[in-house]
Amino acid sequence: MSKTWEHYHHAAHHHERAAYHYKEAANYEKADEHEKAAHHAYLAHGYTQHAIDCDAEAAKLLADHISHIDHCESFVIVAYEEGDNRQRAASERSQEKECRFLKEA
């Protein structure tokens, strides 16, 4: 499992836990049990913060990965172009040799 996917997975889990605690807080609030409601709201807030942190870390890893891919692709393109130029130059030299050979004959 990639680190990026792992962070998104943890974020989803934290979002689920936060939703559960927000729902519990709402139920306790309806029942006028304000201390329990406040406790669950506090827990929900903590899970939400953890989820946001995990989402941010996953996004950072993904951005770093994409940046790395772009960096590597630029090297591949440059290497391909250099190889293409070398092949073209070698082909031109080969054609020049053939022309000289035909002129001498």
N, C-alpha and C positions, 0 to 999 in steps of 0.2 A: 504494500500500500504506500503510495507516495505521500510525502509530508504535506503537500498541498491538500490532497484529498482527505488526509487525516485531520487537518485543521478544519476543513469544511464539515466533516462528519461530527467533530466535537462541537462545532458551532451549532449545528442542527440539534444536537442533543441538549445543549444549553438553552436554545430557543424553546424546545419542548418543555423542559423543566420550568422555564420562566412562565410559559403559558399556563402550566398546571398551577403554579403558585399564585399567579394573577387571578385565576378562576377561583381558587380557594379563598383568596383575599376578598373577592367580591361576595362569595357565599357567606363568609363570616361577617362582612359588613352589613349584609341584608339581615343577618340574625342579631345585629347590634353587639357583636363580640369584637369590639374595636381593637383590643390588644392582639388577639389572634389574627385579625385582618392586617394589622400593621406589621406583624411578624412575617406573614406570608408575602406581603407587598415588599418588605425588605429583602426576603429571599429571592423573590422574582426579579427585583432590581439587580441583585448580585449576579444571577444567572444571565440576565440580559447583558450586563457589562462583560462577563466572560465570553458570551457569544460574539459580541462586537469585537473583542480582542482577537478571538480565533478567526473571525471573518477577515479582519485586517491583516493578520499574519498570513493567512492563505492567499489573500490578494497580493501581498508583497512577494511571496514565494512565486506566485504565478507570473507576476510582472518581471521578476528576476529571471525566471525561466524563459520567458518570451524574449527578453533582452539578450540572453545568452544565445538563443536560437538565431536571432537576427545577426548577432555578432559572428556566429559560426557560418551562417549563410553568406555573409559578405566575404569571408575568406574563401569559401567554396567558389563563389562567382569570380573573385579575383584570380584564384588558381586556375579555374576553367578558362578564363580569358587569356591568361598568360600561356597556358598550354595550347590554346587555339592559335595564339600569335606565333608560338614556337613552331607549331605544326605547319602553319602557313609559310613561315620563313624557310623551314626545311624543304617544303614542297617547291618554293621558288628557287632555292639553291639547286635542287634536283633538276628542275626544268632548265636552269642555266647550264648545268653540266651537260644535259642532253643536247641543248642547242649548240654548245661548243663542240661536242662530239660529232654532231651531224655536219657542222661547218668544216671540221677538219677532214671528214671523210669524203 
